[in-house]
Amino acid sequence: MKQQAAGQCERIGSQQLCALHWQSNSLAPLNFCESHLKHLTHFLALQFKTHKLSFLGFVLTILLFSGCTPEFKLLWLTTTPFLPALSAPDVIQAPQPVTEIPLSGPLSNRNAEFSGLAWYGDYLILLPQWPSHWDNQVFMLHKADIVDFLTGKRPEPLTPQPIPLINGSPLMAQIPGFDGFESIAFHGERVYLTIESKPGANMLSYVVSGTMAPDLSELRLDDTHLAPVEPQTDIDNLGEEAMFITADRVVTIYEANSVFLNPAPVVHLFDPNLNPQGTLPMRDTPYRITDATPLDANQRFWVINYFFPGDQQLLRRLGLPNLGANPLAEDKPVEQLVELQFGPAGVTEVGTPPISLQLQADNVARNWEGIARLETPELNGFLLATDYYPGTIFAFVPKPK
C-alpha cells in the first residue's frame, strides 16, 4: 500500500489558495473549488440528519461557490464520484487487476444477467435475475475448477451446471410487477433471496426463503411466505439489492444509501422465518451497493460499490429533464469494493481503504452485481459477476496484501 498525496495550489481570481488532495482511481485530483464544494455539501447533508439545516446550507453553498464552473454547481445535485470527506482513508491503494474467467454454455452471453453470488459448501451458486429465462434454473461452479483456471492448471472456459429452481414460477406469479431476483445468501441448507418489483408508481422489494438439497439436485423456494420491504426512496429501479445472514437474523441492504438521496438509510432485519425485526442504521455510502459477502469472524463484510456517470435518472428526478449534456458524462465510472461492519449500532465503516478495480481501457462501466470471497492457499480475493452491461463478465480480483 502506498500513500499518495499532493499539495496543489490553484489560482481563484487574484487569490492563490493551497489544498491537500488525495489521488486514486476513484478520487481524481480535485481543484480547490470542486474539493471544497464537495466536502462542504457532504458535511451539510450530514448536519441535516440532526440539525435540519440542509436547505439553507445548500443555498449558501451554491452562493458561496457561485464562481465555480457550471459543472461544479451541479455536482452537489448528483451522486458524483467521491468518497465521504469525513472518512477519507489515510492510505490509497493502487487499482487491482481484474482477471476474467471465461464461461461456456448458455450463460456466456449477456442475457445471463447475474444478480448475485453465494457459496454453498464448495459450490459457487450463480443467481440469474430471471431464472425463468433459463427454464427456472440457477447455476453452480465448483471451487476447484475456478481455482484451477486462476492458477493455470485449466485453460478451458468453465461451464456452469444447472440446478432446478422449484416453485419459482408460482412465487413470481404472486408478485405484481415482478422485476427479478437481486441477491442470494445461505445459512446451512436454508437459502434467502431478495426480489425487486414495481407494482405501481413505486418499487417494492420482497425477501423469500427456501432450501437447497444437499446433493444440489434442486433449490426449492417457499412460495407461501413473502416478506415485503418498502423502498427508502421513490427512485425507480432501486430496491433491497444485497443481503447477509447473522446467527439469528437476515439483513437486507437497500441500493442507495447516500444522504443526498436517502437522508436516513437503514438495513432491514428479519428472523429466520422472515418475520420483521425492525431496522438499524446503515452507513452513509455514496454510489450504489449491488451485492455483499457473508460476515467474517469479526462481523465484517465487503460490498460492491458502483457508479455509472452516464445515468441521467437523478437529473430528471431533480426536475432537469431538458438539461443538454450530463456534466458527469466524461467522468470515469467507479468500480470498487468497500469493507463494512455489522453490530448493535447497525452497519458502520471499518476504515479499510476501498479496493478500486482497474477500469477497462475505454472506461466502459461494468455493472458488477455479484460478489463472493475466494480464499484458498493459493488465492485471496473476490469473485465478481456483472449483469447485462456491458455483457456477462465473471472475474477474480485479488485482495491487496
Buried (B, 14 or more C-beta within 10 A) or exposed (E): EEEEEEEBEBEEEEEEBEBEBBEBBBBBEBBBBBBBBBBBBBBBBBBBEEEEEBEEBBEEBBEEBEEBEEBBBBBBBBBBBBBBBEEBBEBBBBBBEBEEBBBEBBBBEBBBBBBBBBBBBEBBBBBBBBBBBBEBBBBBBBBEBBBBBBEEEBEEEBBBBBBBBBBBEEBBEEBEEBBBBBBBBBBEEBBBBBBBBBEEEEBBBBBBBBBBEEEBEBBBBBBEEBBEBEBBBEBEEBBBBBBBBEEEBBBBBBBBBBBBBBBEBBBBBBEBEBEEBEBBBBBBBBBBBBBBBBBEEEEBBBBBBBBBBEBBEBBEBEEBEEEEEBBBEEBBBBBBBBBBBBEEEBBBBBEBBBBBBEBBEEEEBBBBBBBBBBEEEEBEBBBBBBBBBEBBBBBBBBBBE
